[in-house]
Amino acid sequence: NTSESPVAVETLADVPEHVLRGLPEDVRLFPSAVDKTRLGVWATKSILKGKKFGPFVGDKKKRSQV
């Protein structure tokens, strides 16, 4: 008899509106390939190396923090 607590799954409803508005045209949020309970950022077509888009809104994190 093992009862596991339900795992909260992140949905688009959890994403602030300004984040959704700020996504580049060819980028979407879908379930993460790394953590199925979270959303991940997916490109719908190839993004050229060095391509910049923004503006960035939020807290910048160091690579070790993500």
Contacts in CASP RR format, 6 or more apart in sequence:
PFRMAT RR
TARGET T0000
AUTHOR 0000-0000-0000
METHOD contacts of the structure
MODEL  1
NTSESPVAVETLADVPEHVLRGLPEDVRLFPSAVDKTRLGVWATKSILKG
KKFGPFVGDKKKRSQV
7 37 0 8 1.000
8 37 0 8 1.000
9 36 0 8 1.000
9 37 0 8 1.000
10 37 0 8 1.000
10 38 0 8 1.000
10 39 0 8 1.000
11 39 0 8 1.000
12 20 0 8 1.000
12 29 0 8 1.000
12 39 0 8 1.000
14 39 0 8 1.000
15 29 0 8 1.000
15 39 0 8 1.000
18 57 0 8 1.000
19 57 0 8 1.000
20 29 0 8 1.000
22 54 0 8 1.000
22 57 0 8 1.000
23 29 0 8 1.000
24 53 0 8 1.000
24 54 0 8 1.000
26 43 0 8 1.000
26 44 0 8 1.000
26 45 0 8 1.000
26 47 0 8 1.000
27 41 0 8 1.000
27 42 0 8 1.000
27 43 0 8 1.000
27 44 0 8 1.000
27 47 0 8 1.000
27 53 0 8 1.000
28 41 0 8 1.000
28 42 0 8 1.000
28 44 0 8 1.000
29 39 0 8 1.000
29 40 0 8 1.000
29 41 0 8 1.000
29 42 0 8 1.000
30 39 0 8 1.000
30 40 0 8 1.000
30 42 0 8 1.000
31 38 0 8 1.000
31 39 0 8 1.000
31 40 0 8 1.000
32 38 0 8 1.000
32 39 0 8 1.000
32 40 0 8 1.000
33 40 0 8 1.000
34 40 0 8 1.000
END
